[in-house]
Amino acid sequence: MNRKMIAYLLGRVFLAEFVLMIPSLLIGFGYGEREAFSFVIPMVILLIAGLIFGLKKPQNTVIYAREGFFLVAAAWIFMALIGALPFCICGHFESVWDCIFEIVSGFTTTGATVLKNPGALPKCILFWRSFSHWVGGMGVLVFVLAIMPMSDSLHIMRAEVPGPVVGKLVPKIRQTAIILYAVYAVMTVVLIILLCIGKMPLFDSICHAFGTAGTGGFSVRTEGIAYYNSAYIDIVISIFMLLFGINFNLFYLILIKKAKEAFKSEELRWYITIVAVATLTIAVNILNQYENIATALRYAFFQVASIITTTGYGTADFVLWPAFSQSILVVLMIIGACAGSTGGGLKVSRLILLFKTFAQEMKHLLHPRAVTTVRLENAAVNNSIVINTLVYFSLYIFITIISTLIISLDGFDFTTNITAEIACFNNIGPGLGMVGPTGNFSAYSPLSKMVLTFNMLLGRLEIFPIIVFFSPGSWKKNAR
C-alpha cells in the first residue's frame, strides 16, 4: 500500500472540497444568512489538511488497483464527514447522524432526506445539498482528476465510475476526466437556461439542474417539482434525466462525429426500450386517475425517467397509483441507468450480461459441446467481467436481504422497509409507504440510518471499494 501517495491524493481532495464550499459561503453572505458561517470551520479544516497532505508529492507515485479502490472509498468517506459539518453547525438538523445521512445522500446522488420541510432551509444550505449531487454525479475523484494534476491512473477511475467496464476516451486519464466534465457542465448549463425559460426562478433552476445532472433528486421546494405544476418543466427535466442516465462515452462519440456508432449501442437500445414500455404500460394503468391520456403519459413519463435514472424527483404521489404501476417502478429502481452515466442501480449493461449469461448456460445444458461466448456491444465479453457481474449481483442480493432485516427492527411495514433499502442501495431516494415521494426517512432509528447510509455508499461505489477499504489486509504497508 503506497500510503504516502494516498495521503497526497487525499490532500488534493481536501483542497478540492475547500474550493467547492466557496459558492455556498458566498451565497449565504449574499443573502445575509447567518448560516453562511457554518462553512467557515469546515473550510479551515479542509484547507489545513489539504496543505499538510497535498502539497509535497511523494517520489513513488504508483497507484495499483488496491490503492485505487482504497483511495476512492477513503475520499468519499472523508468528504462526506467534513461535508456534513455545515449541516451540524447550522442547527437545522436534529442529530449528527441526520447530517451525515443527508450529505451522503447528496454526494451519492441518492436524494433520500430526513427533513420534513427542506424548503425552509436557508439558501446556502440548500445550495450545498444540491451542489453535492452535481459533484458526486460524475465522481469526486473524477472531478479532482479534471481540475488538478494528479496521478494518471486508470485504477482510480475504474474504482469510481459506475458500470462493469471503464475505458479511456483518450490516452490520458486526466484528458478523459476533462472531456467527461466538460460535457457534463455544458449539459447542466443548457438545462439551467431551459428551466429559466420555463419561468423557474434562477436559484431554483440552478439547484434543480444540479439534482437532474447528478441524478440526485434534492429539491429546494418541499413539494418537489410538483410545486411548479408546469408541463413544460416536467418534460424538460424528464428528457434531461434520461440524457444524464446515458453512458457519457456515447456523447463523446457524437462530439467526434461518430453518431452512428453511438446509436448502435446495445445498452442504449435496451434503455430506450425499457423506458418506452414502462411509460406506456403505467400510463394505461393509471389512466382512470387522470382526465386524459396526455396527462397520464406526462406523469408516467416523468416518474419512469426519474426512477430508472435513480434521480428521485416526483410530480405525483405514486404510492397512490395501482399496485401494478408501483411494481414496475420498483423493478426500474433495481435496473437503474446505463453504465458510465451519473445514474445508480444495477445498470442496464449488467442486466444484459445477466440475461446473456443465463441464455449461454441454457445452451450449454442442451448442447454440452457447443462453444459459445457472451457478447455485448458486438464484442466478446471477457470471462472475468462475466464473473465480476455474477459476484456483484450475488453481493447485491445478500446486502439487500441483510440490510432489510436490520432496518425491520424498527417495526415498520415490509413495503416501507424493502423499498427504503432498495431506494438507498440503488441511490434513488424515494421508495414506497412511509418513504414515498411525499415522505422521508426521519422516523428510522440511528441504527437504521447508519445501515442505509452505508448502503448509499455501497451502491454509489458499487460495493468493492468499500469492501477493500474496510478489509484489514488493505491497511498493510506492503499490500498489493
N, C-alpha and C positions, 0 to 999 in steps of 0.2 A: 504494500500500500504506500503510494507516494504521498505521505502526509503533508509535506511542505507545499506541494503543488495544489493539493486540495484546499489547504488553508489559504493559499494565494488566490485561488479562483473564488473561494467563498468571500474573501475580502472584496473582490471585484463585484460580486453580487450585492454585498452590503452597500457599496458606493452607488450601484445602480438603483437600489431601493431608496437610498437617500435622495437621489435625483427625482425618482418617481413620486415622492411625497411633496415635492415643491409646489406643484399645481394646486393640491388640496390646501396647503398652507396659504397660498396666495388668494385662493377663492374665499377661504374663511376670513382673511383680513379684508378682502374686497367687499364682502357682505357685512363686515363689522361683527362677526360671530366670535364669542369668547372661546368657542370650541376649537378655533384655529390654533390656540396654544397647546392643544392636545398633541400636535405633531412635533413640537419643539424637542421634547425629551427623546422620543424615538429617533428623530433625525440626528441629534447629537450622538446617540449611541451608535447609529449606523455609520456616521462619519468617522468617529474614533476607531471603531472596529475595522472599517474599510481601510483607513490609513495604516493601521497596525499590520494588518494581514495582506493588504492588496497592493502595496507599493513596490516591495522588493520581490522580483521574480526569481524563483529558485533556478539553479543550474540544470537540475533534472526536471524537464517539463513533460515527460512521457506520461500519457494517460491511457491505461488499459481499460478493458471492458468493466472490470470490477470497480475501478476508480470512477468510471463514468456513471455507473448505477449509483454508487455511494454518494458522489458529488451531487447528482440531481436530487436524490432524496433529502440530503442534508440542506441543500439550498432551499427547497420548498418548505421544509420544516422550520428552519430559522427565519425565512422571510415571513412565514405565517405568524410565528411567535412575536416577532418585532412589529409586524404589520397590525397585530391585534392591539398594540399599546394605545393608539389613538382612541380606539373604542373603549378601552378600560379607563382612560383618563377623562374622556368627555362626559361620563356619567349618565349616558342614555341606555346602558345595558345593565341587566340585573346581576350578572356574575362574570367572573373572569372566563369561565368556560363558555358562556354565551358569546363573549368577544372572540374567543378562538374559533368557535363553531362558525361564526359569521364571516370571519376573514378567510378561513379555509374554504368555506363555501364560495367566497368571492374568487380567490386565486384558482381554485379548481374548476371554476365556472359552473358550479352546481346550482346556485341560486336559491337553495333552501335557507329559510330565515327563522330566527327565534323571535323576531319583532312582530308585535301585534299591529303596530301603526308606523311602518317605516317612513311614511310620508311626513311624519312630524319631526324627523331628524333634521339637523342643520345642514346646509348645502355642502359644507366642506366634508362632512362625514358621508353624505350621500354620494358625493363625487368619488371619494376614496373607495367606497363599496363598489361602485360601477367600474372605476378605473382598474380595480384589481381583476375584474373579469377580462378586460382588454389585454392586460399584461399576461395573465395566466392562460388566455386562449391559445396563443401561439407557443407559449412556453417561456418560463422565467429565464432559463439558460440560453434559449434561442435568442431572446431579447438581448441578453448581455453579449452573446456572440456577435450580434449585429451592430451594437454601438461601441463595443470596447475590444481592442486587440486581446485575444485570449488564445489558449492552446487550441490549435486547429485539429480537433479530434472528432471523428465521426461518432465515437463511442458516447459522447455527451448528447448529441442529437438523437442517436438511437434510443437512449435511455429515456428521453423526454417526449419525443414526437410520437403521438398515438398511432397504433397500427402494427401489423405483423412484420412489415418490411419498411425500412427507411433508406432512401438513396440520396445521393448528391445531385443537385440540378446542374452544378458547375464543379470544376475540380476542387476549388477551395471551399471548405465548410463555412467560413465567415461570409464569403460571397453568396452562398446558398441562403444563409440566415438573412442577409440584407435583402435579397430578392423576395424572400417569403414575407418579411416585414414590410417591404415597400408595397407589395400587392395588398397586404392586409390593411395598411394605413390608407391607401388610396380608396379602397372599397369602403372603409369606415367614413372617410370624408364625404364620399358620394352619398352615403346613406344619411349622414347628418344634413346635407343640403336638401335631400328629398323630403326628410321629415319636417324641416323648416318650411318647405313649400306647402306641406300639408297643415301648416299653421300650428305645429307643435312648438312651444317655446324653445329657445336656443339651448338653455341649460338642460331641459328635458330631452331634447334631441341628441345632445352630446352623450348624456348618460345612457339613454336607451340604445344609441348606436354602439356604445361600448358593450352593453349587455348582449346585443344582437351579434356583433362581430365575434365576441368571445363565446357565443352560445351559452351565456350565463343565466340571465333572467332577472337580475335585481332591477327593480323599478323605483323611480323617485315618487311614485304615487302608490298609496295603499291599495287602490283598486287595480293597479297594474295598467296594462294597455287598454283595458276596458274603460278606463277613466275618460279617454278621448272620444270614444264612441264614433269612430271615423272609419268608414270602409276603405278609404284611400290609405290611411296609416296602417290598417290591418294588412292590406295587400302588399304594401311596400315592405313592411317588416317580415311578412311571410316569405316573400321572394328572397330577401337578403338572408334570412335564417337558412333557407335551403342552399343558397350560394356559399355561405360560410361552412356548411356541412359537407361540401365537396372537397376532394383532395386538392390541395393548393398546387401540386405539381401540374395539374391539368390547366390551371390558369397560366402557368409559366409556358406551357406548350402553345397556348393560344397567343401569348405575347410574342413568341418567336415564330409565329405564323405556321404552326402545326396543328391548327384547329381540328382537321380531320382525324388526326391521331388521337387528340383529346376526346373527341366524341365517340371514338371506338372503344373507350374504356368500358370493360365489362362491369366493373363495380358501379360506374356511373349509371349504366343502363338498369341494373338491379335497383339502385337507389331511386331513380325516377319512377320505375315501375311500382315499387312498394308504396311510394308517396301517392301516386295516382290511384292505385287500387284502394288504399286505405281511405283516401279522401272521398272517393265516390261511394264506398260502402258505408262509411259513417254518415255521409250526407243523406243517403236514403234512409238509414236507420233513425236519424233524428228529425226527419222532415216534419213529423207531426208536432214538433215543439217550436217550429218557426213558421212564419207566414208564407214563405215560398221557397222554392228550390235554390234560388240565388243566395238567399240569406243562409240557408242550411249549408251550402257549399262554402260560403265565406267563412263561417265559424269552423266547419270541419277542416278546411284547408289550413287555417291558421293553427289549429291545435295539432294537426298531423305534422306540420312543419316545425312547430315548437317542440313537440315531443321527440320526433325522430332525430332532430338535431341536438337534442338534450338542452335546449335553451330554457324552456320552462315558463315562458310568458303565457298569460292567459287572457282571453277575451270573453270566455264563457266558463261557468262552473260545470265542468264536465262530470263532476260527481253526480249531477242530476240527470245525466244522459242515460240511455238504456244500458244494461249490463254488457250487451254485445259490443257497443261502441267503447265502453270503458276497457273491455278485454283487449280490443285492438290496440288501444293506446298503451296498455301495459306491455304488449308484445313489442310495440315500437320503442318503448323505453329500453327494453333489453337489446334490441337490434342496434340502435344508435345510428350515428352518421358514418361517413366514409373515413377510411384511414387517411392520415395526413391532413385532416381538417381540424377545426377547433372544437368539434363535437365529441361527445363521450359515447358511452355504451360499448357493446361487444364489438362493433364495427361491421359494416356490410361485407367487407372483404373476408373477415373471419367467418361470417355466416356462409359465404360462398364456399370457402375452403372446407368447412364442416360438411356441407351438403355433398361436395365432390368427393371428399374422403369417404363418406358413407356409401356413395354410389360405387366408388372403387372397391371397397371391401365387399359389397354385394356381388360385383363381377368376379372377384376372387373366389367367393363361395361357390358360384355357379361354374366358373371356368378357372380352376386352380392353376393351370399352366399359362394363363394369359399374362402378358407383361403390360402393365398399364402405369400411367403417371398422372398425377393431379396437375392440371393446367389452370393458370389464372392469367388473364390479360395476354392470351395467346403465347404463353411461355410456360415451360415446365417448372413446377414449384419444387425447390429443394426440399428433401425429406426432413431436414432439420426444422424448416419452417412449419411443415405439417405437424411434426411432433410438438413444437412450441405452441402451436394453436390448440392442439388437443390438451396439452398440460394447462395452458391458460384457461380453457373452458372448464376443465375439471376443478381448478382452484376457484374459479368464478362461482361454480355451483356450491362448493364446500364453504366458501366465505359467506355466501348468501344465506345458507342454512344456519350456520353457527351464529351469525350476526342477528338474524331474525329471532333465534331462540333467546339470545341475551336481552334484546330490547323488549321481548314479550314479557319479561319480568315486571314491566311497568303496568301490566294488566289491561292494555288497550286491545281493541279488536284485531283479528288476524289481518283483515284488509288494510287497516292503517299501518300495522307493523311491517308486513311484507312489502307494501308499496313504498313505505318510508325508507326501508333498506335498499330497495331497487333504485329509488329516486336518488339516494345519496351515493351508492356504489357506482351508478351509471352517470352521475353528475347531471341530473335532470332538474331537481328542485322540488316541484310539487308531486305528490302521489295521489292516493285516494283516501277517503274517510276524513279523519281529523287533519291530515296533512295535504288535503286537496288544494286547488288553486286559491281558495278563499281562506285557507287555514294556515298554520305554521307549526314549527317544531318545539315551541316553548314549553309544552306540557311534559315533554320527556325528561327523565331524571338525568343528573350529571353523568352517570354510568352510560346510559343510552346515548347521550350526546357525544360522549367520548368515543363510543363504538362507531357511531355514524360519521363523526369527524375523521376517524381513522379510515373508514370506508371511502370517504371522499378522496383522500389522498391515494389510497389503493387504486381506486377507479381511474383517477386522472393520470397517474404514473404507470398504470397497467401492471400493478401488483409487484413485479420483480424488483424494481429499485428499492421499494420499501422493505421487502424481504431481505435484500442484500444489506441494507443499512442496519437492520436490527439483528443480523447474523453475527455472532461473536467472532467468527473467523475473519470477517471483513475488517475488523479493527486492528488486526495484527499488522505489524510494520512490513513484513515480507510477504503479505498475502498477494496473490495474483489471480 
